[in-house]
Amino acid sequence: MRAALYTSLDDALEAIAPFGMDLKNANSNHAPMVAEALCALGRPEAVMPWIERYRERMSPRPPSRDPICGDRWREALGQRERFGDWSRFFAEELHEAAWRQVLDRWVGRLASGFCAAATHGAIRVGHAARGLADSETPPRRHELGDALASWAAAWQELPADEPSRYGALPPRQAIARIPLVPAEHRVRGNIVAALGALASTPGFGPALGLIDSGGGNTALIAERTETFARVYLANTRDIATAIAFIHGVTSHAALGNIAPHVGEATTRTALRYAWQAGCGLYACFGGAIATADLIAPPDVEEDELAERAIAHGDEHVIKFTEACLSRHALAPSPAYPAAAAHASGIIRRR
C-alpha cells in the first residue's frame, strides 16, 4: 500500500463544511471519512472527484439554535436534530484546549454510546484524529469538532449488565457465546433500528463481561479488529449484512486511530463499548457460525485492492478496504485482504 498523502484533505474538508452529519436519505454523511481514507491509502488525487460525485446526496448543515450548556451537556445526547448545537459546542471546546485534550475528555464521556449512528460517530472521530495527527490545520480541527458532534448527537447505548468481574475468553470464543436476536424479531436494513431489538433479547446484557480484557490496548485492538474481520467473512450473505459487519471492523480500526492520542484509561473504556457494539451487530445480523476459521487470501496485491475500491466508488467499500489494509500492515492476517476483496464484489458499485 502506498504511503499516506494528505495533500487533498483540507480542500475536501472546506468543500464539505456547509453540509451536516446526515444525507438526504437520513443515513450518515460519509464524505469526511472517505476523504481521509483516500488520503491514508495514498490516493489524494481521487478525493475531490469522489466528493463531487457525492455532493448531491448531502444535506445542508443545520444552524445552531439552542446552545448546549457546559454543565448540562448530557441532556442533549442522542438528539440528532441538535447537530448544529453540538458542532458549535465542540468548536468552543477546541478553541479553549488542545485537540488531544478535548479528544481524550470526550471519547471517555461518549464511549458508552459507541454504537451511535451504527458506530459512524466513533468512526468519523477516528478519521478526524488521524488527519489531525498528520497536520494540525483549521479545517481538520473543525472536522474533529463535527465528528465529535455527530457522535454526541447520535449517541445510543446498548443494554449492558455491569460485570462484577470480567471473563477470560478470547474474542473468537466470546463472540460465539453472544445470543442471536430471533429471526422474527430482526429489523432488516437499518442498523440503528436493528440494534433496538437487543433491549428485549435475553442474555445480551452480559456480553460486556465475557471477554478477556487483560493485556495492552494495542494488542487488544489488533485482536478484536481481526476477529470482526472473521465475523464479516463468516456471516455476510448480502449487501445488508455486508454493510452491518463492515462496521464491526471499521469501528475498531477507528479506535486504533484514536488510541495514540488519548490516555490508556480512555482507550480501555472505549474498547469495552466497541466490543459491545460489535457483539450487537453480530446478535442482530449474524448466523450460527460466528467467525471464519480457515481463510484463503485472495490472489490480488494490496495496491490492486485499493484501486478496485476507488473504481468501485461505494463509501463503505473504500473505508473498509482502507481499514483492512491499514490493520493488515500493523498485524497481518489473511482475514483482512479476503474481507476487502469480498466487499468490493458483494456491494453494488456507485
N, C-alpha and C positions, 0 to 999 in steps of 0.2 A: 504494500500500500504506500502511496506517495506520502511525503511529509505534509503535515498540516500547513495551510497557507491562507491567511486571513485577510487578504487584500480587498476582498469584496464585502466583508461583513458590515462595516459601518455604513456603506452606501445602501445595503439591503435594509438595515435596521431603520435608517432615516426614511426610506421609501415606504415602509410599512408602519411607521409611527402613527399615522392618522387612523389606524384600524384597531379594533378591540380584540378581546380574547376569544370571540366566537365567530364562526362563519355564518352565512345567511341561512344555512340549514340547521343552525344551533349546535353543530359539532365544534370541537376545539379548532382554533386557528393554529395551523402548524407552520406558518411561514417563518417565524424567527428560529424555530428549531431546525427546520430543513436548511435554512441559510447557513447556520453554524455547522450543521452536519456536513454539508458540501465542502465548507472550508476545512473541516477536520479531515475529510477524505483527500484533501489536496486538489480540489476541483473548483477553485474560486470563479473560474470563467463560466461555470454552469449556474451560478447563483442568480444573477439578475434575469436571465431568460426564464428561469423557473418561476421567479417572483412575478414576472409579467403575466405568465400563463395563469397563475394562481389568484392574481389580484381581484378578478371579478367575483370570486367566491367569498371575499372578506366583507365583514360588516364594519361600519364606521365606529370609531371609539366613542363610547358614551361619555358625557360630561360628568364631572364631579358635582353632585348636588347636595350631599349631606356629609360633611367632613367627619371622619372617624376620630373619636377622642382617644387619646393615648391610653387612658386607664379603663376604657370600655370597649376595646377592640374585639373582645370575644363575642359581643352582641352582633357584630357584623359578619361573623364567619358563615360561610355557606350561602351567602346572598349574591348570586351571580349578577343580579342587576346593579350591584354596587361595585363592579369592577373599577369604574371611574373614581370612586371614592377611595378604594384600596390603592389604586395607582398613585393618586395624589399623596396618600399616607406614606407609601414607601419612597416616593420621591423626597419627601421631607426627612425620612429616616436616613436615606443615603446622602443627603446634604449635610446631616449632622454627625455622621460617623463613617468610618472606613467601611468599604463594602464587605470585607470579610467579617467584621464585627456584626454587621446587620445580617449577613447570611447565617452566621452561627446562631444568633439570637432567634431568628425566625424559622430556621429549619427545625430547631428544637421545639418551638411553640406549635408549629404546624404539623409536626411529624405524625401525630395520631390520626390526622386526616390525609394520610399519604395517598389514599386511593382517589383523591379529589379529581373530578373530571376524567375518570378512568386512568388515573396516575399522570395525566398530562401536566398538572401543576408542577409536580416534582420533576418530571422530565424536562419541562421548559426551564426550570431553575438550574438543572444540571448543564444544559446547553449554555445558558447565560453565564454561569460561573466559569466554564471552560473558556468561553470567549473573553471574559474579563481577565482571566489569568494570563492570556496571551498578551493583551494590551489594555490598559485602563483608559478608555475613551468615553466621552459623554454619551454617545449612542449606546454603548454597552452597559454603562451604569443605568441608563434609562430602561434598557431591556431587562436588567435584573429586577428593577422595581416592578415592571409589568409582569414578569414571571412570578415573583412572589405574590403580586396582586391576584394573578389567575389562580394560584394555589389557595389563597385565603378565600377568594370569592366562591370557589367551587368546593371548598372544604367539606369532606364527608368522612364520618367514622364508620367502621365496621364493628359488629358485635364482638366483644372480647371479654374473656374471663381472665382477670389478672392472676397469673400463676403465683403460688407461694414459693415455688422453685421451678427452675427450668429443666426440661428433659435432656436427654443425651443422644438423641437421634441425629444422624447426618441428614442433610437436606433431602436426598432421594428417598430415604426411608420415611422421613417425616411427612413429605407431601403425599405419599401413598396412604397415609392414615387420615387424610382430610376427608370428611364425609361429603358426598356429592349432593347437590340440590336435585331432588327428584325431577324426572323429565316433565311431569305435568305442572311443575311449579316454575319452570325455567322461562325466562324472558329472552326472546331472540333479538339479536341485533344491537340494541342499545346497552352498552356495558354498564353505565351508571344505573339504569333501571334493573338490569340483571342482578347487580350486587345487592339491590334492596331485598332480594329473596333470602339472603343469608340471615336476616333477623328472625326468620321462622324456620331455620334449618337446625335441627337438634345436633349438637356436637361440634358446631363450627367454632364457638367461643373459645374452647381450649387450644385452638390452633397456635395461638401466640406462644404457648408454653411447651410445645412438643420438641422443638429443635434445640440442638446443642449450640449454645451461644459462646462457648469458650474459644479462645484464640484471638489473634489480632484482627482488626477490622478489615485490613486489606485482603487477608486470606478469606474471611467470611464473605466479603462482597464477591470475590472471584468464584468461590464455591457455589454460592447461591445463584449468581448470574448464569453460570454454566448449567446448573440444574434446571433453570427455567428455559434454557435453550432446548434441553432434552424434553421438557414438558411440551414445548411447542411442537417438536418433531413427533411426539407420541400421540398428540391429541388434535392436531389441525386436520379438519375434514373439509372445510370450505372457506370462503372468504371471511365470513363472520368469526369463525373460530381462529383463523389465522390472525386477524386483527386483534382479537382478545388476547391471545397468547404472546403476540409480539410485545405487548406492554409489560408482561412479566419480566422480559429481558431488558427492554429499553429503560424501564424504571430503575432496575438495579444498576444498569450501566450509568444512568444519570447520577445515582448515589455515588458511584465510583468517581464521577467528575466533581461532585460536591465535597467529598471526604477530605481531599488535601487542603481544603481552605476553611475547615471548621474543626472544633475540638473533638477529641476522641469520644467524649460522653455524648455529644450531639450526634455523631455518626452512629454510635451504638443504639441510641434511641430510634433514629431513623431506620436502622437495619431491622429492628423489631417490626415496625409497621410496614416496611417494604415487603418483608416476608409474609406478613398477614395479607397484604393486598394481592401478592402473587398467589397465595393459597385461595383467596376469594375468587380469583379468575379461574383457577382450576376447579373449584367447587361448582361454579356456575356454568362452565362450558366444557369441562373435561369428561373423560371416559374412564373405563375400568383400569386401564394401564396408565400409570401416572407419568412415567419417564421412558424415553427410548434408551435401549441398552447398547446394542452393537450398532455402530454408525459408520457407514462407508463415506468418506469425504468425497465431495463432488470432483469431477475431473475438470477443474477450471481454476485458473490462477486468481489471486486476490484482486489484482487490478481489473481483471475481466469482470469479477463480481461487482466492483464499484461502477464500471462502465455500464453494465447491464441495469443496475439500479437507476442510474441517471437517465438512460434511454427509456426505461420503464416509466418514470415520472411520478409514480404514486408516492405521496408523502410518507406513508408507513414503510414502504419498501426502501426508500432512501435512508430514513432514520434507522431502520432495523439493520440494514446492511452495514451502515457506518458503525453502529453499536457492536455488531458481531465481529467486524474486522478489528475494531479497536480493542475489544476484550480478548480476541484471539491473539493479538500481538503481545498482550500482557501475560496471558496464561493460556497457551494453545490448547485447543480441544477440537476434535473433528465435528462436534455439535455446531460450532459457530458457522463455518463455511457451508455446512449442509443445510442449516436453517436459513441462511441468507439466500442460497440458491433456490430453496423450496419456495420462499415467499415471493420471489420475482416470477415464479411460474403459476402460483395459485391466485394471486391478486390481479384484478383487471388493470390493464395499462391505462394511464391518463392520456 
